[in-house]
Amino acid sequence: MMVEEGFVYEEETQLTVFKTSLFFANDGFTVYDCKGELVFRVDSYGPDSRDRVELVLMDGQGNCLLTVRRKRPSLHHRWEGFSGEKSGGQKPIFSVRRSSIIGRSCVTVEMYENSSEEYHIDGNFGERCCSIFNGTKEPVAEIKRKVDASTQVILGKDVFSLCLKPGFDAAFAMGLVLVLDQINCHDYAEENGIEADPTNADE
């Protein structure tokens, strides 16, 4: 799967992801490489970050790379990904869904252009500990807590690492991070009795 050829690295790569707010309005992301250069950004979700319908992943210059949109109605919290900025009639290139309502840590990614290609995400994104596996169950990316190199202290959950195996598209991986984040925020709202916008509720 490739969203943008320029973000496919030949060597194993670690990106640092900054989330501007954990569960409240004005959520967004900035992603940097090991040289401190801005790779991706996602602007504020606002005004209600708990139940967004559409999110746009941009490169460091603000060019739209990928749009992820929540599909409704969707019993399993399904999202679809579109190349670039979504336009009317455009077909999605992949979809993301929970494998089951109860097994919330297991997420399946189905590819539309290649029906034989599939990915699975296992772990706990809320704790910044999960892995993305391809169809042959080989890990292609990992999300994990960031450790300060100078103090060896584990940083807060608003800063984490996205580790990519050679040949795996970083833009695609970051699109999956956006979906996982929205699923996690939705779960957080449910567990803490926070009501999402009723006009956006699943049917």
N, C-alpha and C positions, 0 to 999 in steps of 0.2 A: 504494500500500500504506500502510495506517495502523494502527498498534497503539494509539496514544493521541493523540487530537486536540490535547490540551494541549501536546504536544511537537512540533507542526508550526509552524515559524516562518515568518513572512511575508518576512523578510529573510535574507540569507546570514548564517549563524551559525557561530561557531567555539567548540567545547567543548574543555576541557582534561581529558585522561584520565590518571589516575594508576594504575599497576599496582603493587600492594604487593610483589610478588616476581616475578622473571622466569620461573623454571622450577621452583620448589620449593613445598613445602607452604605453606599459609596465603596462597595467591594470592587476590587480590580486586581490585576496581576501585572507584574513586570518580571521579565526573565532575562538573566544575564549569563554570559559564558564565563569561562575561567579567566579571561582577560578583563572582565568587568564591562564588556560591551553589551549594550541592550540588544537582545535577540527578538523577543516578543513582548507585546503588551496587550492588555485588555482593559479598556477604560471602565469607569464606574458603571455598575449594573443599575443603580438607583432607578426609581425611588424605593422599590421594595426588592431587596436582594435575595429574599428567601424563595421567590417563586418566579423567576425570570423565564420568558418564553424563548428568547433568542439572544445569543451571545456571539460576538465577532472577535476572532483572533487576528491581530495585526502584527506585521514585522516592526522593527525598530523605527522605520520611517513612516509608519502609519498606513501602509498598504494592506488591504484586506486579503488574508490568506485563506481563511476558513470561517464558515458560519455554522454554528450548531443551534438547532431549533428543537424545542420540545414538541413531540407529537401528541395530539389530543384527539379523542380520549385515549388514555394509555394506562392500563392496569399495572403494568410492570415498569412504569417510569421510563418510557422509551424516548430517546433523542435521536435526531438525524443530523448528519453532517453534509454540508454543501461546499463545493469548491468556490473560493472567493466570496464575494458578497452575494447572498442569495437573491435571486430575482424570480418573478412569477413564471411558473411552469418549469423551473429548473429541477432536475432530478437529483436526489441525494446520492452521495457516493458511499455512505455507510450508515448504519444505525447502531445504537447502543441501548441495551436493556438489561435489567436484572434477570438472572436466570430463574429466580422465583421471588415471591414477595417476602417469604420468611428468610431465605438465604441472602441477606442483603449484601454480604461481602463478596458475592460472586456475580460478576457482570460479564455479559457476552457482547462482543462486537461483531456484527455481520457486515460483510462487504457486498455491495450491490453489483459492482463491475466484475467481480470475480466471486461467484457463488461458492467456490471451493475454499476460499480464503476466509479464515475466522480467527478472532483473538478472544482470549479470556483474561479477565482481571480478577485476581484473588488478593485478599488481605483487607486491611482497614484503612481507608483513605483518611478518615477523621484523625487517626493516630499517625498519619503520614508513613504508612508501612504497607505497601502493596506492590504487586508485580504484574506486568503485562506479558502474557504468553502467546506465542503463535499457535497455529493449528497442530504443530507437532510437539507442543508443550515445552518448547524452548523459550526461556526468558529473553525478551527483546528490549524491555525497559523496566526500570524500578523507581518507585517513589519512596524516599526515606528521609528521616530527620537529618537536618544539617548540623554538622559538628564544627565548632569554631576551631580553626587550625592552630591558633596560638595558645588557646586555653584548654582545648579538648572538652569544652562544655557543649552539651546538646542545646541548640537554640530552640526558641519557641516554635509553635506550629505554623506561625505566619511566615516562616522561612523554611524551605525544604529543598531537597535535591531531586532532580529528575535525571536519572542515569540512563544513557542510551547505548545499546549495543551497536556495533558498526553496521551501517546500511539501513537502520530504522529511522524513519522520517520524524524529526523533532517536532515539526508543525502538527503532524497527525497525533503524536504523543501528547502534545500540549492541548489539542482539541479534546482528547479523552480526559485530561485533567480537569478541564472546564466542566464536563458532564459529571465527573465524579464529585466535584465540588458542589454542584447544584443538588445532586442526590443526597450528599452528606448534609447540606444546609436544610433540605427538606426533612430529613430524619431528625435533625436537631430541633427543628420547630415542632415536630410531632411529639418528641420525647419531653419537651419542655412546655407543652401546652400553648404554643404560639400559633395563632391562626394565620394561615396564608390568605391571600386575597381570594374570596369566594368566587369571583368571576373567572379565576384561573384554575379552579379545582378540577381534578379528573372526573370524568363522568363515569 
